[in-house]
């Protein structure tokens, strides 16, 4: 019988013990006994075992009666023992015990003198019946133990295979991460080095437009490298639960303006009014969320199109805090190819790229970080289709109580 130690719920309990959590102490032995008797077989197999014991053994008895004059009691008991093995293998321990009892009664009633009574005339017949009963019980228990061992081995094998597949997937993800991060780190570094080396050539007098272009390359490459490192550090903070949101009432238009101040100005149209309710967020985290959402939207927006940022006050959902009279929605709208709805959940997976294009510092962390920071602030972020084509990211932020 399994023993349940006094540990915290879910901390290392066996399956038998886990099933007894919350059961009164006086009923634990009964529950464990029930688990042992029923075994690890399905209800259908258990019912089939009972049917074999109740209907199959009487049929075997009829066949044995036709040849009873040529068979000794020992031979009859061996046939019944075979039936016990079959029933135990099919239905488990309890049907096996029933088949052993039924076999004992049938052998005693029909094949042991005096016939058609439960009395036994003769010591040899009594010994044979007693030995048969003991062997039948041992066989039923042995078959049940073997079946349990086989099922346990199969479960362990399935768990090991699942773990092996999981580790293989993690290895592939790590390999892809190393290749992705290595590429996204080397590319801006190579551009920066090439531009700096060109500017340092003392024997070349670069025209002013060329110098300005080389300096712009250095600045752009440095910004891309900074974004890659910042995303890696942010993901490390999220993975280690080191993100702490310091909520304070702030104006959404100010945070959005800072997020798009230095980047993507020509590709973004900010349509955020300055009279919206203040939002209760962490300004730094929200700025990073908006930066990543805008960067992702710009990446997939075709040339000639602009990413649009809209904001509006909406009623608070039913599960919102009582002091949140309303929420503010910030929608980041792009006109790119969009994403199929069944793949929306994948965009928030770390190191996930749903496109095959190389677009600078794109290690597949931006949206994962945006979702992590959003949840840390008690806000929500959901994707949806843009009318006419594209993807819209909606950021729902709680308004500050007044």
C-alpha positions in Angstrom: 0.0 0.0 0.0 1.4 3.4 -0.9 2.2 5.8 2.0 1.4 9.5 1.7 3.9 11.7 3.5 2.9 15.1 5.0 4.3 17.3 2.2 2.9 20.4 0.5 0.1 19.7 -2.0 1.6 18.7 -5.3 5.2 18.4 -4.0 6.4 14.9 -5.0 3.3 12.9 -4.1 2.7 9.7 -6.0 -0.4 9.4 -8.2 -2.1 7.2 -5.5 -1.4 9.7 -2.8 -2.3 12.7 -4.9 -5.7 11.2 -5.5 -6.3 11.1 -1.7 -5.7 14.8 -1.0 -8.7 16.2 0.8 -10.0 12.8 1.8 -10.9 12.3 5.5 -8.2 10.2 7.3 -10.7 7.5 8.2 -11.5 6.8 4.6 -7.9 6.7 3.3 -7.4 2.9 3.8 -10.7 2.3 2.1 -9.7 4.4 -0.9 -6.3 2.8 -1.2 -7.9 -0.7 -1.0 -10.4 0.3 -3.7 -7.5 1.5 -5.9 -5.6 -1.8 -5.4 -8.6 -4.0 -6.1 -9.8 -2.1 -9.2 -6.3 -2.0 -10.7 -5.0 0.0 -13.6 -7.5 -1.3 -16.1 -10.3 0.5 -17.9 -13.9 0.1 -17.0 -14.6 -1.7 -20.3 -11.9 -4.3 -19.6 -13.1 -4.8 -16.0 -16.7 -5.4 -17.2 -15.4 -7.8 -19.9 -13.5 -9.7 -17.2 -16.6 -10.1 -15.0 -18.6 -11.3 -18.0 -15.9 -14.0 -18.7 -16.0 -15.0 -15.1 -19.8 -15.2 -14.8 -20.7 -16.5 -18.3 -17.5 -18.0 -19.7 -16.7 -20.3 -16.8 -20.2 -22.0 -16.8 -19.7 -22.6 -20.5 -16.4 -24.2 -19.8 -18.1 -26.3 -17.2 -20.6 -27.6 -19.7 -17.8 -28.6 -22.1 -16.0 -30.4 -19.2 -19.1 -32.3 -18.2 -19.2 -33.9 -21.6 -15.8 -35.4 -21.0 -16.0 -35.8 -17.2 -15.6 -39.6 -17.2 -12.2 -39.3 -19.0 -10.9 -36.4 -16.9 -9.5 -36.5 -13.4 -10.2 -33.8 -10.9 -6.6 -32.4 -11.3 -7.1 -32.0 -15.1 -10.4 -30.2 -14.5 -8.7 -27.9 -12.0 -6.0 -27.1 -14.5 -8.6 -26.0 -17.1 -10.2 -23.8 -14.5 -6.8 -22.3 -13.6 -6.3 -21.4 -17.2 -9.7 -19.6 -17.1 -8.5 -17.6 -14.0 -5.4 -16.5 -15.8 -7.4 -15.3 -18.8 -9.9 -13.4 -16.7 -7.2 -11.8 -14.6 -5.3 -10.7 -17.7 -8.4 -9.1 -19.2 -10.1 -7.6 -16.2 -7.5 -7.3 -13.5 -7.5 -8.4 -9.9 -11.1 -8.2 -8.8 -12.5 -10.2 -11.8 -9.7 -12.6 -11.3 -10.7 -13.2 -7.6 -14.3 -13.7 -8.7 -13.3 -16.2 -11.4 -11.2 -18.1 -8.8 -14.2 -18.3 -6.4 -16.6 -19.3 -9.3 -14.1 -22.0 -10.5 -13.7 -23.4 -7.0 -17.5 -23.6 -6.5 -18.1 -25.2 -10.0 -15.3 -27.7 -9.5 -16.6 -28.6 -6.1 -20.2 -28.9 -7.2 -19.9 -30.8 -10.5 -16.5 -32.7 -10.3 -15.8 -33.5 -6.7 -17.6 -36.5 -5.1 -20.2 -36.4 -3.7 -21.5 -34.5 -6.8 -24.0 -31.6 -6.5 -23.0 -30.8 -3.0 -20.4 -28.5 -1.4 -19.1 -31.3 0.8 -15.8 -33.1 -0.1 -15.4 -36.8 0.3 -11.8 -37.8 0.5 -8.6 -36.1 1.6 -7.0 -36.1 -1.8 -9.9 -34.2 -3.4 -9.9 -31.7 -0.5 -6.1 -31.1 -0.9 -6.5 -30.6 -4.6 -9.3 -28.1 -4.1 -7.5 -26.2 -1.4 -4.3 -26.1 -3.5 -6.3 -24.9 -6.5 -7.8 -22.1 -4.5 -4.4 -20.9 -3.3 -2.8 -21.2 -6.7 -5.7 -19.4 -8.3 -5.4 -16.5 -5.9 -1.7 -16.3 -6.4 -2.1 -16.4 -10.2 -4.7 -13.6 -10.1 -2.5 -11.4 -8.0 0.6 -12.2 -10.1 -1.1 -11.3 -13.3 -2.4 -8.1 -11.8 1.1 -7.1 -10.6 2.6 -7.9 -14.0 0.0 -5.8 -15.7 0.6 -2.9 -13.3 4.4 -3.2 -13.9 3.8 -3.2 -17.7 1.6 -0.1 -17.5 4.0 1.7 -15.2 6.9 0.9 -17.5 4.9 2.2 -20.5 4.0 5.4 -18.6 7.7 5.9 -17.7 8.7 5.2 -21.3 6.1 7.7 -22.6 7.3 10.3 -20.1 10.9 9.8 -21.1 10.0 10.1 -24.8 8.1 13.2 -24.2 11.0 14.7 -22.2 13.4 13.7 -24.9 11.2 15.5 -27.5 11.0 18.5 -25.2 14.8 18.6 -24.7 15.3 18.2 -28.5 13.0 21.1 -29.1 14.9 23.2 -26.5 18.2 22.3 -28.2 16.8 23.4 -31.6 15.5 26.6 -30.0 18.9 27.3 -28.4 20.6 26.6 -31.7 18.2 29.0 -33.5 18.7 31.6 -30.8 22.5 31.4 -31.0 22.3 31.8 -34.8 19.7 34.6 -34.6 21.4 36.6 -31.9 24.8 36.0 -33.4 23.6 37.4 -36.7 21.8 40.4 -35.2 24.8 41.3 -33.1 27.4 40.8 -35.9 25.5 42.8 -38.5 25.4 46.2 -36.8 28.9 45.6 -35.4 30.2 44.9 -39.0 28.5 48.0 -40.3 29.9 50.2 -37.5 33.4 48.8 -38.0 33.3 49.4 -41.8 32.0 52.9 -41.4 34.6 53.8 -38.7 37.4 52.2 -40.7 36.4 54.3 -43.7 36.4 57.5 -41.7 39.8 56.8 -40.2 41.5 56.5 -43.6 43.9 59.4 -43.6 44.7 59.2 -47.3 41.1 59.6 -48.4 39.2 62.9 -48.3 35.6 61.9 -48.0 33.1 64.4 -49.4 30.7 65.8 -46.8 27.7 63.9 -48.0 29.6 60.6 -47.8 30.9 61.5 -44.3 27.3 62.2 -43.2 26.2 58.9 -44.6 28.9 57.0 -42.8 28.1 58.7 -39.5 24.4 57.9 -40.0 25.4 54.3 -40.6 27.3 54.3 -37.3 24.4 55.8 -35.5 21.8 53.5 -37.0 24.0 50.4 -36.3 24.5 51.5 -32.7 20.8 52.0 -32.2 20.1 48.5 -33.7 22.7 46.9 -31.4 21.3 48.8 -28.4 17.8 47.4 -29.2 19.1 43.9 -29.4 21.0 44.1 -26.1 18.0 45.9 -24.4 15.6 43.1 -25.6 17.9 40.4 -24.3 18.2 42.1 -20.9 14.5 42.6 -20.7 13.7 39.0 -21.5 16.3 38.0 -18.9 14.4 40.1 -16.3 11.1 38.5 -17.3 12.4 35.0 -17.2 13.8 35.6 -13.7 10.7 37.4 -12.4 12.7 40.5 -11.7 10.2 42.9 -13.3 8.6 45.2 -10.8 5.9 47.6 -12.0 5.8 51.0 -10.2 2.3 52.2 -11.1 1.7 55.9 -11.3 -0.8 58.1 -13.1 0.7 59.4 -16.3 -0.6 61.0 -19.5 -0.7 58.5 -22.4 0.2 61.0 -25.1 3.4 61.9 -23.3 4.6 58.3 -23.1 3.7 57.6 -26.7 5.5 60.7 -27.8 8.7 59.7 -26.0 8.4 56.1 -27.5 8.4 57.4 -31.1 10.4 60.5 -30.6 13.8 59.3 -32.0 12.7 56.5 -34.2 10.2 55.8 -37.0 9.0 59.4 -37.0 8.4 59.4 -40.8 6.7 56.0 -40.6 4.3 56.7 -37.7 1.1 58.8 -37.4 0.3 59.5 -33.8 -3.3 60.2 -33.3 -3.5 60.3 -29.5 -5.5 63.2 -27.9 -4.0 65.0 -24.9 -7.4 65.1 -23.0 -7.6 61.4 -22.3 -7.8 60.2 -18.7 -4.5 59.5 -17.0 -3.5 55.8 -17.1 -2.2 53.9 -14.1 1.0 52.3 -15.4 4.7 52.2 -15.0 6.0 54.9 -17.5 9.2 53.1 -18.3 7.6 49.8 -18.9 4.8 51.3 -21.0 7.3 53.2 -23.1 9.2 49.9 -23.8 5.9 48.3 -24.7 4.9 51.0 -27.2 8.4 51.0 -28.7 8.3 47.3 -29.4 4.8 47.4 -30.8 5.6 50.3 -33.1 8.9 48.7 -34.2 7.1 45.4 -35.0 4.4 47.3 -36.9 6.9 49.4 -38.9 8.8 46.2 -39.8 5.8 44.8 -41.6 4.3 48.0 -43.1 4.9 48.4 -46.8 6.7 51.4 -48.2 4.5 54.3 -48.6 2.2 53.3 -45.7 2.3 54.6 -42.2 1.7 52.9 -38.8 -1.2 54.6 -37.0 -1.5 55.0 -33.2 -5.1 55.7 -32.0 -6.3 56.0 -28.4 -9.7 56.2 -26.8 -11.4 55.9 -23.4 -13.6 52.7 -23.1 -15.7 51.3 -20.2 -13.8 49.1 -17.8 -14.4 45.3 -18.1 -16.4 43.4 -15.5 -13.3 41.9 -13.8 -11.5 45.3 -13.6 -10.6 46.8 -10.1 -13.4 48.7 -8.5 -11.4 52.0 -8.6 -11.0 51.7 -12.4 -13.9 53.7 -13.8 -12.7 53.2 -17.3 -9.9 51.9 -19.4 -7.9 53.6 -22.2 -7.2 51.6 -25.4 -4.1 52.3 -27.4 -4.3 50.7 -30.9 -1.1 50.2 -33.0 -2.4 49.7 -36.6 -0.3 48.5 -39.5 -1.2 47.8 -43.1 1.1 44.8 -43.6 0.3 41.3 -44.7 -1.3 40.5 -41.3 -1.3 37.1 -39.5 -3.8 34.3 -39.5 -5.9 34.3 -36.3 -4.8 30.8 -35.5 -1.2 32.1 -35.2 -1.9 35.1 -33.1 -0.8 33.3 -29.9 2.5 32.5 -31.5 3.5 36.1 -31.9 4.0 36.5 -28.2 6.4 33.5 -28.0 10.0 34.4 -27.2 12.5 34.1 -30.1 9.6 33.5 -32.5 9.8 34.8 -36.1 6.8 34.5 -38.3 8.6 35.9 -41.3 11.7 35.0 -43.2 12.9 38.5 -43.8 16.0 40.1 -42.3 14.9 43.4 -40.9 17.8 44.4 -38.7 17.6 43.8 -35.0 14.9 41.2 -35.0 15.6 38.3 -32.7 11.9 37.7 -32.1 11.7 39.2 -28.6 9.8 42.4 -29.1 6.2 41.2 -28.7 7.1 38.7 -26.0 8.6 41.5 -23.9 5.6 43.7 -24.7 3.2 41.1 -23.4 5.4 40.4 -20.3 5.6 44.1 -19.4 1.9 44.6 -20.1 0.9 41.8 -17.8 3.3 43.1 -15.1 1.3 46.4 -15.1 -2.1 44.6 -14.9 -3.0 45.6 -18.5 -3.9 43.6 -21.5 -2.7 43.3 -25.1 -4.6 41.5 -27.9 -4.1 41.2 -31.6 -6.8 41.7 -34.2 -7.3 42.2 -37.9 -6.9 45.6 -39.5 -9.8 46.4 -41.8 -8.4 46.3 -45.3 -5.5 44.1 -44.3 -2.8 44.1 -41.6 -2.6 43.6 -37.9 -3.8 45.8 -35.0 -2.3 45.5 -31.5 -4.7 46.8 -28.9 -3.2 47.8 -25.5 -5.9 48.2 -22.8 -4.6 50.3 -19.8 -6.5 51.0 -16.6 -7.4 54.7 -16.1 -6.2 56.3 -12.9 -9.0 56.7 -10.3 -10.2 60.2 -9.7 
